[in-house]
Every structure is written in C-alpha cells, then in structure tokens.
Amino acid sequence: MSEAKFLEWDDITEGVIQVKAKKRYGFEPKDHEERLIPIPKVLTRVLDQMRPRPGPLVFPTKSGKPDRHMLRHCKRVAVRARLDEEQFSLHKFRRTCITRLLRAGLDLRTVMSIAGHSSIESTMRYLRPMEGEELIGRIEQAWAVANPVE
C-alpha cells in the first residue's frame, strides 16, 4: 500500500515503475530495496489518463497529499460495483498480480525481484494450483502441442 500511496509521476517511465525511497514522506521500500517493476502498456495508458491530478503523487487526496485511506476507497469502489467489500484489500491486488505473473510463466527469481521479496520462499507462497476452466485449458494446450491430432 505504501508503494502506491507514495508513487509519483516521475517514478513512471516507458512501461516501468521505479520503487524508491521518498524521504519527504518518510517512505522506505521493503527491506530498503529499490527496484523496477515492468507494467503492461494498458496500465500505462490508464495512468496517462489520470495525469491531471494535483501535485507529484499519482494517487493523492484532493489537496495533493498522500492518501492515507486507500483501503477505505478500495472498499467503497467494491460496494458501488455490488461486490463483497470484505473480499477486497490492497494486498489482495498484490497477491493476484504475483500469482498471475507466475501462471503466465515468469520464473520465480524474476517474480521475486518484481515483488521485492528477499527470499524465494516468500514468492513460492503465491504458487497456487490451477482449477476449473483454466486448468482444463492448460491441460488441453499441453497435449495439443505434444500430440497434434490433425
């Protein structure tokens, strides 16, 4: 949450977010590790549409200060979308991102670096078994490549 709370426009360049210390806000990245996080082009376009906000922060309050109630805002959006607000947390977005990167085939060490984890075990917690349609689709895909029928 703190990484998003203190994210500044200058931290975003050409599809990459730089997580770095912000002394004026008293922010230090986890384990004091600054890092680069690649982001998809679609997210870059969404962020570009948000630029007319006051000040250097990407997610400021109306007065341009760091938003200390991001979780509350997240839950309000969930309620407006008629979703269960108890199922939403800022850390859940992080977990979802890490799981998606792993399922997309990124290796553990790369995801570990992006997530800012200090140990591979921390990243491995996000390895979850696939289920349902996703699992069936991957199995079909694996066998189609190995044994082309047509």
KOLVEX-730451 format. One line per 3 residues: number of its first residue (from 1); their letters; for each residue x, y, z of N, C-alpha, C. Coordinates in steps of 0.2 Angstrom, whole numbers. Example, Ala and Ser with C-alpha at 12.3 -4.5 7.8 and 13.67 -1.06 7.14 Angstrom:
1 = as = 66/-28/39/62/-22/39/66/-16/39 ~ 64/-11/35/68/-5/36/64/0/39
***
This chain:
1 = mse = 4/-6/0/0/0/0/4/6/0 ~ 10/6/4/14/12/4/17/14/-3 ~ 19/8/-6/22/10/-13/17/13/-17
4 = akf = 11/12/-17/6/15/-21/4/22/-18 ~ 4/23/-12/2/29/-8/7/34/-10 ~ 14/33/-11/19/37/-12/22/37/-19
7 = lew = 18/34/-23/20/34/-30/20/41/-34 ~ 25/43/-37/25/49/-40/25/48/-48 ~ 23/53/-51/23/53/-59/30/52/-61
10 = ddi = 35/55/-58/42/54/-60/45/47/-59 ~ 41/43/-56/43/36/-55/41/31/-60 ~ 37/34/-65/34/30/-70/37/32/-77
13 = teg = 41/28/-80/44/30/-87/44/24/-91 ~ 42/25/-97/42/20/-103/40/12/-100 ~ 34/12/-97/32/5/-95/35/2/-89
16 = viq = 38/6/-85/42/4/-79/40/9/-73 ~ 39/6/-67/38/9/-61/44/8/-57 ~ 47/14/-55/53/13/-50/51/14/-43
19 = vka = 52/9/-39/50/10/-32/57/12/-29 ~ 56/18/-26/62/21/-22/60/25/-16 ~ 65/26/-12/63/29/-6/61/37/-7
22 = kkr = 57/39/-3/54/46/-3/55/49/4 ~ 61/52/5/62/55/12/57/60/14 ~ 54/64/9/50/69/12/43/66/15
25 = ygf = 42/60/13/36/56/16/38/51/21 ~ 44/50/22/46/45/27/45/38/24 ~ 46/37/18/44/31/15/51/27/13
28 = epk = 52/21/15/57/17/13/54/10/10 ~ 56/8/4/54/2/1/56/-4/6 ~ 52/-9/6/53/-15/10/60/-17/10
31 = dhe = 63/-19/15/70/-21/16/75/-16/12 ~ 72/-10/12/77/-4/9/79/-6/2 ~ 75/-10/-2/77/-12/-9/73/-8/-14
34 = erl = 76/-4/-17/73/-1/-23/73/-5/-29 ~ 68/-5/-33/68/-9/-39/63/-7/-44 ~ 64/-10/-50/60/-8/-56/54/-13/-57
37 = ipi = 48/-11/-58/43/-15/-59/40/-14/-66 ~ 41/-19/-71/38/-18/-78/30/-18/-77 ~ 27/-13/-81/20/-13/-81/17/-14/-88
40 = pkv = 11/-17/-89/9/-18/-96/7/-11/-99 ~ 7/-11/-106/5/-4/-109/-2/-2/-108 ~ -6/-6/-107/-13/-4/-105/-13/0/-98
43 = ltr = -9/-2/-93/-9/1/-87/-6/8/-88 ~ -1/8/-92/2/15/-94/-3/20/-97 ~ -7/17/-101/-12/21/-104/-17/24/-99
46 = vld = -19/19/-95/-24/21/-89/-21/27/-85 ~ -15/26/-83/-11/30/-79/-11/37/-82 ~ -9/37/-89/-9/43/-93/-15/47/-93
49 = qmr = -21/44/-92/-27/47/-92/-29/50/-85 ~ -25/48/-80/-26/51/-74/-22/57/-72 ~ -17/59/-77/-12/64/-75/-15/71/-73
52 = prp = -20/73/-74/-22/80/-72/-24/80/-64 ~ -21/76/-60/-22/77/-53/-17/82/-50 ~ -18/85/-45/-14/90/-42/-7/87/-39
55 = gpl = -2/90/-40/5/88/-37/8/82/-40 ~ 14/80/-37/18/75/-40/15/68/-39 ~ 10/66/-34/8/60/-32/3/57/-37
58 = vfp = 3/51/-39/-1/48/-43/-8/47/-40 ~ -8/45/-34/-15/44/-30/-15/48/-24 ~ -16/55/-25/-16/60/-20/-23/61/-17
61 = tks = -24/64/-12/-30/67/-9/-32/73/-14 ~ -38/75/-13/-40/81/-17/-35/87/-16 ~ -32/87/-10/-27/93/-9/-20/91/-11
64 = gkp = -19/85/-14/-12/83/-17/-8/80/-12 ~ -10/78/-6/-6/75/-1/-7/67/-2 ~ -2/63/2/-3/56/1/-10/54/4
67 = drh = -13/49/1/-20/47/3/-18/41/8 ~ -20/43/14/-19/38/20/-26/33/21 ~ -30/34/16/-36/30/17/-38/26/10
70 = mlr = -32/23/7/-33/20/1/-37/13/2 ~ -37/10/7/-41/4/8/-48/6/9 ~ -50/11/12/-57/13/13/-59/15/6
73 = hck = -56/18/2/-58/20/-5/-59/13/-9 ~ -54/9/-9/-55/2/-12/-61/-1/-10 ~ -63/-2/-4/-69/-5/-2/-75/-1/-4
76 = rva = -75/5/-5/-81/9/-7/-82/8/-14 ~ -77/7/-18/-77/5/-25/-81/-2/-26 ~ -78/-6/-22/-81/-13/-22/-89/-13/-20
79 = vra = -91/-9/-15/-98/-8/-14/-102/-5/-20 ~ -99/0/-23/-103/3/-29/-103/-2/-34 ~ -98/-7/-35/-99/-12/-40/-103/-18/-38
82 = rld = -106/-17/-32/-110/-23/-29/-106/-29/-28 ~ -100/-28/-26/-96/-34/-24/-95/-34/-16 ~ -93/-39/-14/-92/-40/-6/-86/-36/-4
85 = eeq = -86/-31/-1/-81/-27/1/-76/-30/6 ~ -78/-36/9/-74/-39/14/-69/-44/10 ~ -70/-45/3/-66/-48/-1/-60/-44/-4
88 = fsl = -60/-38/-3/-56/-33/-6/-51/-30/-1 ~ -44/-30/-3/-39/-27/1/-34/-25/-4 ~ -30/-20/-2/-24/-18/-7/-19/-24/-8
91 = hkf = -18/-28/-2/-13/-33/-3/-16/-39/-7 ~ -22/-39/-8/-25/-45/-12/-24/-43/-19 ~ -23/-37/-21/-21/-35/-28/-14/-37/-29
94 = rrt = -10/-36/-24/-3/-38/-25/-3/-46/-26 ~ -6/-49/-22/-6/-57/-22/-8/-59/-29 ~ -14/-56/-31/-17/-58/-38/-11/-56/-43
97 = cit = -8/-51/-43/-3/-49/-48/3/-54/-48 ~ 5/-56/-42/11/-61/-42/9/-68/-44 ~ 3/-70/-42/0/-76/-45/-1/-76/-52
100 = rll = -3/-71/-55/-4/-70/-62/3/-71/-66 ~ 8/-67/-63/14/-67/-66/17/-74/-66 ~ 16/-78/-61/19/-85/-60/15/-89/-65
103 = rag = 9/-89/-66/5/-93/-70/6/-91/-77 ~ 8/-85/-79/10/-83/-86/16/-86/-88 ~ 20/-89/-83/26/-92/-85/33/-89/-83
106 = ldl = 32/-83/-80/38/-79/-77/41/-84/-72 ~ 48/-84/-72/51/-88/-67/51/-85/-60 ~ 52/-89/-55/52/-87/-48/57/-82/-47
109 = rtv = 63/-82/-49/68/-77/-47/66/-70/-50 ~ 63/-70/-56/60/-63/-59/55/-61/-55 ~ 50/-65/-53/44/-63/-50/46/-60/-43
112 = msi = 51/-64/-40/54/-62/-33/56/-55/-33 ~ 60/-54/-39/63/-47/-39/58/-42/-40 ~ 53/-43/-45/47/-38/-46/43/-37/-39
115 = agh = 42/-42/-35/38/-41/-29/42/-38/-24 ~ 49/-38/-24/53/-36/-19/54/-40/-13 ~ 53/-47/-14/54/-52/-9/61/-53/-8
118 = ssi = 63/-54/-2/70/-56/0/72/-63/0 ~ 67/-67/-1/68/-75/-1/63/-78/-6 ~ 66/-83/-9/62/-87/-14/56/-90/-11
121 = est = 56/-92/-5/51/-95/-1/45/-90/-1 ~ 46/-83/0/41/-79/0/37/-79/-6 ~ 40/-79/-12/37/-79/-18/33/-86/-20
124 = mry = 36/-91/-17/33/-98/-18/26/-98/-15 ~ 25/-94/-10/19/-95/-7/13/-93/-11 ~ 15/-89/-17/10/-87/-22/8/-93/-27
127 = lrp = 12/-98/-27/11/-103/-32/5/-107/-29 ~ -1/-106/-33/-7/-110/-31/-9/-114/-37 ~ -12/-120/-35/-14/-125/-40/-20/-121/-45
130 = meg = -19/-123/-51/-25/-120/-55/-31/-125/-54 ~ -37/-122/-56/-43/-125/-55/-47/-124/-61 ~ -53/-127/-62/-58/-126/-66/-56/-125/-74
133 = eel = -59/-121/-77/-58/-119/-84/-50/-118/-86 ~ -47/-114/-81/-40/-113/-83/-36/-119/-83 ~ -37/-123/-78/-33/-130/-78/-35/-134/-84
136 = igr = -41/-135/-86/-43/-139/-91/-40/-136/-98 ~ -40/-129/-99/-37/-126/-104/-30/-127/-105 ~ -26/-127/-99/-19/-128/-99/-17/-135/-101
139 = ieq = -21/-140/-98/-20/-147/-100/-21/-148/-107 ~ -27/-146/-110/-28/-146/-117/-23/-143/-121 ~ -20/-138/-119/-15/-134/-123/-8/-138/-123
142 = awa = -7/-141/-117/-1/-145/-116/-1/-152/-121 ~ -7/-155/-121/-7/-161/-125/-8/-159/-133 ~ -11/-153/-134/-11/-152/-141/-5/-150/-144
145 = van = 0/-148/-141/7/-146/-143/11/-153/-143 ~ 10/-157/-138/14/-163/-138/11/-168/-143 ~ 5/-169/-144/2/-174/-149/-3/-171/-153
148 = pve = -1/-167/-159/-6/-164/-163/-10/-170/-167 ~ -16/-170/-166/-21/-175/-169/-22/-173/-176 ~ -23/-167/-178/-25/-166/-185/-19/-165/-190
***
